[in-house]
Every structure is written in structure tokens, then in C-alpha cells.
Amino acid sequence: MTGLLLLPLAPVRGTLWVADHLLQEAERQMSDPRTVQARLAALNRALEEGAIDEAAFEEEEERLLARLDSPVRYTGHRGGAS
């Protein structure tokens, strides 16, 4: 009986499940040291080519280095400790 009552919510639950997994994958990729190092290299090239100024470089470099220092840990689920 409960299954029939909750059936109309199945698309919403499915959408939330997909969104949650996409978020987890994005966080995992953003904290991947290889990705961060590639972004740092591109940032250095942009500075050398004059595409960005020193202030913008330092701000973005600090943000990227902070990602390397404290990466998001992929645990397979979101939320606090269980």
C-alpha cells in the first residue's frame, strides 16, 4: 500500500538521487590534485601572457592551493558521520 501511495514521488526521488550523485562527482573532480595542478599551470600561463593581473592571479592561486591543502573527501554519501 505504501508503495502505491509513494509512486507519484518516484520521479522526484529519482531526480534528487541523480542530482546528489552529480554533486558528489563534481566535488570529487574539483578536489582531484591533477585537476587542481592543471588549473594552476593554466593560471600561470594566463599571468605570463598578460591575460590576468597579479592580484587576480594571487586570489585564484590561493583558492586552488587551499583545495590541495584540504580536499573534499569522497565518502559515497553526503552528510555528517554516521
C-alpha positions in Angstrom: 0.0 0.0 0.0 2.8 2.4 0.9 4.5 1.7 -2.4 1.4 2.8 -4.3 1.0 6.0 -2.3 4.6 7.0 -2.8 4.6 6.1 -6.5 3.9 9.6 -7.7 7.0 10.8 -5.8 9.3 8.4 -7.7 10.3 10.9 -10.4 11.2 13.5 -7.7 13.2 10.9 -5.7 15.0 9.8 -8.9 15.9 13.4 -9.8 17.2 14.1 -6.3 19.3 10.9 -6.5 20.8 11.9 -9.8 21.5 15.5 -8.6 23.2 14.1 -5.5 25.4 11.8 -7.5 26.3 14.6 -9.9 27.2 16.9 -7.0 29.4 14.2 -5.4 31.2 13.6 -8.7 31.8 17.3 -9.3 33.2 17.7 -5.7 35.5 14.7 -6.3 36.8 16.1 -9.6 37.3 19.5 -8.2 39.4 18.2 -5.4 41.5 15.9 -7.6 45.1 17.0 -7.3 45.7 16.5 -11.0 42.8 18.8 -11.9 44.0 21.5 -9.4 47.6 21.3 -10.7 46.4 21.6 -14.3 44.4 24.7 -13.3 47.4 26.1 -11.6 49.5 25.6 -14.7 46.8 27.3 -16.8 46.7 30.2 -14.3 50.5 30.6 -14.6 50.3 30.7 -18.4 47.5 33.3 -18.2 49.7 35.5 -15.9 52.7 35.2 -18.2 50.6 36.0 -21.3 49.2 39.1 -19.6 45.6 37.7 -19.7 45.2 38.4 -15.9 46.9 40.7 -13.5 48.9 39.8 -10.4 46.0 40.4 -8.0 43.7 38.1 -9.9 46.5 35.5 -10.1 47.2 35.6 -6.4 43.5 35.4 -5.5 42.9 32.3 -7.7 46.2 30.7 -6.8 45.3 30.9 -3.1 41.9 29.4 -3.7 43.4 26.5 -5.7 46.2 25.9 -3.2 43.6 25.7 -0.4 41.8 23.0 -2.4 45.1 21.0 -2.4 45.5 21.5 1.3 42.0 20.4 2.3 40.4 18.4 -0.4 36.8 17.2 -0.2 36.8 13.6 0.7 34.6 11.3 -1.3 32.8 9.0 1.1 30.0 7.7 -1.1 27.3 9.6 0.8 26.6 13.2 1.9 26.1 14.4 5.3 27.8 14.0 8.7 29.4 11.0 10.2 27.1 8.0 10.6 
